[in-house]
Amino acid sequence: MYRTIIKKLIEWKLSKNKKPLVFLGARQVGKTWLIQEFGKTEYRQMVYINFEDSQELRETFLPDLNTKRLITNFELHSNLKITPEDTLIVLDEIQAAPRGITSLKYFCENAPEYQIIAAGSLLGVNIHPGESFPVGKVDRNFAPHQYGLGKHSCTIGKRK
């Protein structure tokens, strides 16, 4: 299963018209580990943001959804200069950040050069009032299959 998922992630990385990728699944199924492993092996650098780490991080998207400002915030948080061609941006526990999922639409439309993978628990998706899933602006992981990633399974499916 691991090689199958990594192969699909590499295909996503190499695609010319990639959208932000979203991993949704139950807690403790290996989403974060898999994404970090992919980032370590396939990119020069990885910016990892966990929105459950601090209130300040959770408020990142509240002022506006300006992608340039968001990239600058991610750079300040990680102490890394983000270069679109060789930096993977991982937005983990995105459901904890109001407007976080919505921001992916703006990355797709206004900053498609950035390679972004968001991960979140199915338990917390769409918990913020007025927020909706950006249908058509993100890839929801590849194909409608269930991959076992531990004791539970993680839905890996692509939205068109």
N, C-alpha and C positions, 0 to 999 in steps of 0.2 A: 504494500500500500504506500509506504513512504516514497519509493522511487516513482510510483505513478503520480503522486501529488507533486513531487519536486519537478518531474517532467512537465506537468501542466503549468506550474509556476514559471518555469523557464520559457515555455511557449508564450505565456503572458508577457514576460519581460521582453521578449524578442518581437512581439507584435508591434506593428507600426501605429495602429490606432488604439492604443491601450487606454482604458479608463481606470480610475481608482478601483482597487479590488477589495471586496468585503468578505471577511470570514465571519460567519455567524454560527454559533453552536452552543451547546450546553457548556457549563463551566467544567474546567479540569479535564478537557478531552485532548489537549495538546496543541491547540491553535497557536498560542504564543511561541512555544518551543519550535514548532515547524516553521513559522514565519521568521524567527530569529536565525534558525539554522540556514534557511534559504538566503537571508540577508548576509550572513557571514561568509557563505561560500560563493555567492554569485555577484556581490557588489564590492566596490572598493571600500565603502563605508555605509553604515546604517545609523539613521537617527531614530531612536526608540523613545516614544512618548507614551506613558501610561497615565491615563486620565483619572485613575483612582489614587494616584500618588499625592495630589495636593489640590486644595481648593483653587489656588491660582491657575493651575493647569486646566481645571474644569471650566474656568471662566474665559478661556482663550477665545472662544467664538462669539461671546456675547456682544462686544462692541460693534463688530461688523464681520462680514465674511470676505474681506479683501484678502486675496490669496498672497499678495506680496507681503502684507503685514503678518499673515499667519506664518509664512516661510521664515520671516525675520524672527518671530517668536520661537519657532522650532529651533532655529540656529542658536539663539540666545540660551535656550534651555539646554541644548546638547553640547554647546561649545564647539560646534562643527560648522564649517561652511558647506551649505547644501549645493551640490552641483547636480543638475537634473540628469545628466547622462550616467552617473555612477554612484548615486546615493539612493538608497531605499529609505523611504519615510514610513515608519510603522506607527500607526495610531491605535494603541491597544486600549481595550475597555472603553471604546468610543461612546458607548451608550451612557457613560457617566457624565459626559460633557454636553450640556444643552447646545443644540444647533451643530454638534459635531458631525452627525450623519448628513445633515443638510449641506455642510461645507463641501462635501465631496462633489456635489453638483457643480460648484463654482471652480473647483480644481479641474473637473472635466472640461468645463466650458472656457475658463480663462487662463488656465495654467496646465495644459495637458502634457507638457514636457516633464512634469514631476512624476516619479514612480511611487505610488502610495498604496499601502495595504492597511486597511482598517480591520480590527478584530473586535468582536463584542459578544457578550452572552445573549442568547435568545431571551433570557429572563428579563433583560433590561432594554431591549430595543423598542423604540417609539414610546418611551415613558414620558417624554417632555411634551407638554401641551403645544399645539401648533406646529409640531415638527412631523415631517413625513419622509418616507424613504424616497430618494431621488431616482425613481424608476427611469431606466434608459441612460442614466448618467454614470452608473457604476456597473462593474461586473461582480456578480455574486458567485464567484468561484466555480467556474469551469463547466460542470455537467451535473445533471440531477441524479447524483449517486450518493450513497452513504459510504463513507470511509471510516473504518474503525480506527480511532486514534487514542486508544486507552480503554478504559472501562465503558465509555459511552461512545456515541458516534457524533460526527460533525457533518452537517449538511453542506455539501459542496455543489452548488448549482449556479448556472449563469443566467442572468436576467437579460432579455433582449429588448 
